[in-house]
Amino acid sequence: MSRAFGIYVHWPFCAAKCPYCDFNSHVRERFDDAQWAKAIARELEAVALLQGVARPPVSSIFFGGGTPSLMSGHAVGAVLDAIAKHWVMAPDAEITLEANPNSVEQTRFHDYRAAGVNRVSIGVQALNDPALKFLGRLHGAEEAKAAVKLASAIFPRVSFDLIYARPGQTLADWSVELNEALGYGTEHLSLYQLTIEKGTSFETQYRLGKFALPEDGLAADLFALTDELCVARGLYAYEVSNHARPGAESRHNLLYWRYAPYAGVGPGAHGRIERETGMLATLAERLPERWFARVEAEGTSLETEEIGSEDAAREHLLMAMRLSEGIDLADYESRWGVRLSRVKIAQMIDEGFADRNGARIFATPRGRLLLNTLITELVG
């Protein structure tokens, strides 16, 4: 079966570290993005060598971070040129760049489009100033709204993120905010419930009782309201936290959730390279300065490890069951040589946590609230 292939480029730098963020992001006052683009190009070459001569066309590229919109358009273009040097680009390749809505970064939108970016994902996170202040964002609500409008005029495809289930947020509050977000008419929204991640500033504040999250019942109601309002505007939850018009799903994210192969370059980036011998996991050095030094000295920082079929099957299931389409049992079992328990599947369906459509099994809205438990049951 022919599978899509994507490339993830991690840009590690941010202007400030958000208190909820556990991503590999680092605040640095100065960096030479041209030199960093050259280093990323060197690691891309190393990935190409790992793949060998049978390299699939690139169907998607994703610049994530960190804050990729701290890069110049020239640096983004240099990375895209490096990719085109080693891989054939699919004619309709999706090229996404994550951006903050700060006015300074908005000035680069035209440069990114000229470089080849055709989809932008904007980290709005909230549409009111008190919430943005709580979340540690450097932009205000008006800046965020202006960024969405500007991006929609420049890029053919636009998505933005919001974080909900914030302290003190009611159903009425979220209804007003989400309806305003839906009013911008973007094809895609990523809507995340606030979670407390280990090692973050919010973890410390939460532990000290500085704030409280909504009770489980309210959180579940907020989740249900999110789906209801999005569906009413034609955006469907194709994944637990991602909503899109039919055909406007993030192809790059679908690639992850369908467990297709992808390259990951840049500090801390993960990759999954498919070879005749099986799936190969790659992991880049996490600390930016060490990553850069290793790439300069060795051409790459990537460590590799073969993934056995059993582990790959588990990873695939963990990803695919997040999707509303679920998993094609025949394809899954043929690919990994495993068989999921029909007894457990039937039990989940009877209890209303899962359903099936022909060969596909998928989690119901009720089941999505207990997704980790469902997956544990399936894999035993």
Phi, psi and omega in degrees: 000127178285131182240153178294158176225132182231168178230127176254128179245119182262123174256116194273353190264145176224159175284333178203155180265118180289144187292342180265353193272128173246016178286166179280079181234145187221136178275122177225135181284329184224143172200154179258099187293335177294318178290325177292323177297321177295320179294319176299320178298323179293319180289328174299319178298321179296321178295317179301320178293324177298322181289330185085199186280335183274075182262126179288157175297151179274119180263339180205148175228138182226119173267109181238180183191204022056194180232090180299337180284006166277348176283151172282160175300326179297317180294319177298316178298323179295321177294317179296322176296321179295321177296315181296338179289330186250342182226153170280133179269130174300143183304327182251030183304136177271125181237106186253142172230129175282138183221146169273154183273010179305144183300326179297317182286333177300330182294345181268354185305315180297323180294321179295319179297318179295329180286341179126355178294130181240004178212134178235141178240116190257130180277071181291306175076327175197159182246021173219149188295319179300319179293319179298321178296315178301320181281358176076021182279148182273347181260162174259174183297319181294322175299316181298315181295321178295323180295318179297317179296317180295314180300320181295335178276344185253317187257143178291338182225131184223137172227155168216160185257146168225148175248127180236188188060042178277162180304129177079357182286130179259170175299321180294319178301311184292324178300315179296313184293316181291321177297323175296317179298316180295334180293343178283347172074018177291156185281348190209138173227136172253118189236109188248134170287138178296125177235154180264112183262143181299137176086001181266165175298322179298328179299316179295314181297318181294317180296326180277000178078023180290333176204164179234147176270160177302146175300160185304320181297316179292321178300319178294321178294321177297320178297314180294320179296321178303312180296317182299313183290322180293316180299322180298335179258009176086013176253119186256147180281093178279347175214165188310317185244007186237131186234136183208157169292149179306127181091352182254014178299153175291110182296327180292316178293325175300324179301316177297310187290336175269004178059045172273160182286150177204151174268145175231120181231157184101162186307123176077003184288140174261155174214160174226109183255125181267124178232173182299330181277354180128194182274135180246123177272138174236148178216126180270153173310136189277315184287126186306313183294320177292319178303311182299316181297319180293319179295319178298319185276324190241350182091346178193159174248004190291132168257145184234154178206132176290137178256120178294159183302321181295316179292321179296321179297319179295314178302315180302314181295318179302321181282311189293329182286354172284340184276146177294332178286343179069218187229138175278109186300318182296314180295315181300310184290327176291321183293320188250354179068034179237168177223120178284149183294116177293331179295314180293321178298314179298321179295317179296322178294315179300325182273358176084012180268342181216166176211174178220153177225096186065238181277356184263140171242140182213157178282140173282169175306322177294319181292330180295334177289344181232038190298317182298322179293318179301313184295320177300320179296318183293320184272349175077000000 
